[in-house]
Amino acid sequence: MRQTRKFQTTLICVLLLAAVPVAQSQQTDKTARVGWVDVSYDLKTAPRPEQLDGLVAGLRERGWVQGKNLVMEVRIGDSGKAADFGAELVRNKTDVIFVSGPMVRGVMARAGATPIVFGITGDPVEMGFVATLARPGGNLTGLTSLALELEGKRLEFLKEIAPRITRVAVLANGLHPGFNSQLKATQAAARQLGLSLQVVAVREPGEFEAAFEAMTRGRAQAIVAFPDGLIHRQAKVIAEYAMRRRIPSIGGWLYFVEAGNLMSYGPSEYEFYRRTAAYVDRILRGAKPADLPVELPTRFELMVNKATAKALGLSLPSSVLVRAEKVVE
């Protein structure tokens, strides 16, 4: 409960930040250099459009336009390259660096005094990125998608689509900051729904096959995957296992569904990254990361994969389809 209260208290402070009218962010003659550092998915070297486009759109709303007074420097790669990316962006005199979760620690090590805005799935206090959510106190601030109320909703959607399930495997990165809080919230929701949970923790890609074997032995009838970088980089592998076993799976980001899993429920990916622009803008205009509260998501989206449902022999209820923001055919 302490974790939940802390996040709820911070949300009040965050809403004050979110409520700042875009109109007050006037055009500027200054040319800003903004870095973007992200981990690659499927060995791709281009950002997911929902992410970078969201940030660019948010900056444009605040008067920062590429080719006019904004230069974006994009770096995509595996987490081992994060420190080098950070050092390179500092050499290029970047004003602010946006960093996705798996890359934050490496960029931090080489960014020096350059402000960092992060977008992560875990608890930034537990990670040591900020002192508190309300007052970060250092050179970093940003957004976390760790909203504990989502855990129960994901189980509810599984139960709604597959009412007969009683055993659900929880697949999660055991090293993910926020794992314990997510697990407690999921266990509480499972008790309310009459579900038994099998917790299967992984720490690296090589452990997924053993995790799947454990799920099979445990006769899991569905999978709820806690969203984080490790889990989502293995989204296709998870989808392939779920398809072989003919069981539904749900995660937290659109990519999970695009990879072939049945559902995801979590923050709007585009909106999440568009909100990072509020931090970048305020820092470019003189604000200090130490004074900008870490923000939690306020808008959530349900995504479903219709083709996967058909392959699993599941009928998607109209009550689910009407709530889905995106349906993958």
N, C-alpha and C positions, 0 to 999 in steps of 0.2 A: 504494500500500500504506500510505503514511503516514496518509492520510485514513481508511482502513479500521481501522487499529490504533487511531487516536485515538477513533473511534466505539466500538470494542470495549472499550477501557479505560474510557471514560465509562459504558458500559452497566453495568459492575460497580457503580459509584457509584450509578447510577440505580436499580438493583434494591434497593439499601438503602433508598432513598426509597420505592419502591413497596411494600416489605415492612412499612412501618409499619402496625400493626394499626388498623383503623378504630375499634375499641373504645376506643382511648385518646383519640379525639376526642369529648370529652363535650359535652353540651348546654350552650349558653351563653345568658345573658340579653341579651347584646349584640345589637342589630339591625345587620346588615351590609348595606352597599349595594355590589353587584357590578355592574359594567358589562359589557356584551357588545357588541363592535363587529365587524361582519362585512361582507364585500362581498356585494352582491346578485347572484343568478344569475337569468337570465331576467326581469330587472326586478322580481323579487319583493321585497317589503319584510318578509317573515317569515323567520326562520331555518329552515334545514333541521332537521326534528325530530330526526334522528339526532345532530345536533350540540348544540343547546341542551338537548334532553332528556337527553343524556348528561351534560353539566355539572351540570344541576339534580339529576339522580339521584345523582351523585357527592357533591354538597354535602349532599343529604338524608341520605345514608349517614353523613355526618360531623357531623350535628346541625344543619344549616342548612336551614330549611324556609320556603318562600315563604308569605307571609301570617302568619308567626309571628315569625321573627327574621331573615328574609332578604328584601331588596328587589332585584329584578333590573331593571336599566335597559338595554333593548335598543336598539341603533342599527344600522340596515342601510342601505347605500347604496353608491355607487361610491367608488373610492379617493380621488377628489378631495374627498370630504366627511370624510375621516378626521380631519384636524386639527380641524375644527369639532366633530366628535363628541367628540374628546378634551378640548377646552376646555369643552364643555358638561358632561361628566361630572365634571370637576374642580370646576366651579362648583356642581354638585350634591353635592359632598363624597363622591364615590364612594370606597370603601375600596380596592378592587382593580379593575383593568380587564382583562378577557380580550379579546384581539385576534387576529383571523385574519391570516394572512400578508400579503395585499395592503394591509392597513390599518395595519400595525405602525408603519411609518416616520412616517406622518402623525400618528398618536396620540402617538408618542414626542415629537414636536415641541411638543406642547401639554400633555402630561400632568404636567409638573413633577415633583414628588416622589411622585406617586401610583404605587404598584407596578403593573407590567404583567406579565401571564402571556400568553404567545403560543402559538399553534398554527400551525406553518408547515410547508412542504414542503421548504425549502432548508436551507443550512448557516448557522446563526445567527452563527458566528464570521466567515465570509466576509461576511455582511451587516453586521457591525459591531454586532450587538445584544448580544453577550456577549464577554468576553475569552477564555474557554475553555468547553468544554462542562461540565467538571467543576466549575469555579468561575466562574460568570458575572461576578461582580465589579461589577455595576451595579444598575440598577433594574428589570431585565427577566430573566425566566427562563421556562421552559415546555417545550414538546414540539416535536420535529421528526419528520416521517415519512420523512426521508431515510435509508433503509436500503438500502445498496448491493447486498445479496444479493438484493433483489427483482428487479433488472434481468435477471439470468439466468433466474429463474423465469418471468418474463413471456414470454421467448423460448421457453422450454421448453413453456409452455402453448400458444403459437401453433403450435409444431411438432407437438404432440400432436394438436391439432384439425385441422391442415392439414399432414400429413406431407410433402407434395410441395413446399412453399415453399422457395425458395433465396434470395430477395431480399426484405429487410425494410427499410422506410423508418422511420427514427427521427425522429419529429416532436417538437420540443422548443423551449422558450423559450431562445434563446441567451444571454439576460441573466440567467437564473435561477441564483442562487448554488447550486452543487452540480452544475451542468450538466457540467462537465469530469469530475468524479468519476463521475457516472452514465454518461457516455459510455464512459469507460475500462472500467467494469465490464461494460457491454453489449457492447463490442467483444471482451472476453475470452470472454464466454459465447458470442458468435456464432462465434468460431473453434472452440470446442469442439463446436458443433452443426453446423458446416459451412455457416453462413449468411453471405451478404455483406450489408453494411449500406449504406444511403444516408442520410446525415445531412442533415436538412432543418430548418434553424433559422429560427424566426420571432421577432419582437420586439414586434409589435403586431397587432391584429386585421386590419388592412388587408393584411397579408402572407400570409394563409392561402391565397388563391386562387392566388397565384404558387407557394406551397409545393405545392399540389395538382397544379399543372401540372408541377412538377419531378418529383413522384412518378410521374406518368403517363409522362413521358419516360423515367424510370429503370426503368419496368416493375416497380414495387413490387408484390409479391404479398401483403403484409401491412403493418400499421402498428403500431408500438409507440410510445405517446405518453408522454413523461416527465411525471408529474403536477406541475402547478403551476397557479396561478390563471388565467393567460392561456390555457393549454391547455384547462382544464375549462370556462371560460366559452364556449369555442368547441366544446364536446363535440358538440352537435347538428350543427354544420356538418361536423365530422369524420365523424360517423356517416353523414350524407347523402352525402359523397364516397365513403366506403368502400362504401356500398350501391350507388352508381352503378357503381363499379369492381368490385363483387362480391368484395371482399377483406376478411379479418378484421382487427379492430383491438382493441388491448388498452391499458388505462390503469391508473390506480392507485387510484381511488375509486369507490364505488358509483354516484355521479352519472353517471359516464362510461357505465355500462351503462344506467342509466335513460334516458339521452339517445338510446339506440339503437345504441350500439357493442356489439360482441360480448362482450367480457370486461373485467374489471378484477381486479387482484390487488394488494393492499396492506393497510395497517392497517385493522382494524375501525373504522369511522367512529364508531360509538357509543362503543366502548371508548376510542378515542383522546381523545374529548372528555370522557368520564367521568373519565379520568386527570387532566385539567386541574384537577379539583376538589381533588385532593390538594395542588396548589400554592396554589390560592386559600385553602383551609382553613388551611394552615400560615402563610400570610402574615397572614390575619385573626387568627391566634393569636400573632402577634408575630415570626415568622420574616422574614428579609430575603431578597429575591430573589437577592442577591449570593451567598448561601450555599447555594442550592438547585440542584443539578446539572440541566442540561438532559436531558430524558428522550428515549429512542428507543423506537419501538414494539416490542412483544414478541409481539403476536398479529396474525396476518395472515389475510385472507379472500379467497377466490376467488368472484367473482360472474359469472354468465353470462346472456346474453339469448337465450332459446330461440327467440323469434320471429325475431330477427336471424339466428341460425344457419340456421333454415329458409329464410329469404329468400335467404341466400347459398348455399344448396344444400349446407350442411355438416351432417354428422351428429356430434352431440356424443357422444364415447365415454363409456361408463359410468364409466370411471376418472376422467374429469373431473367428471361430474355428482355422483358420490359425494363429491367433495371440495368441491363448491360450497356455500358458506354460504347463498347466495341465488340462485334461478333466476327470472329475469323472464320471464313467459310472454308 
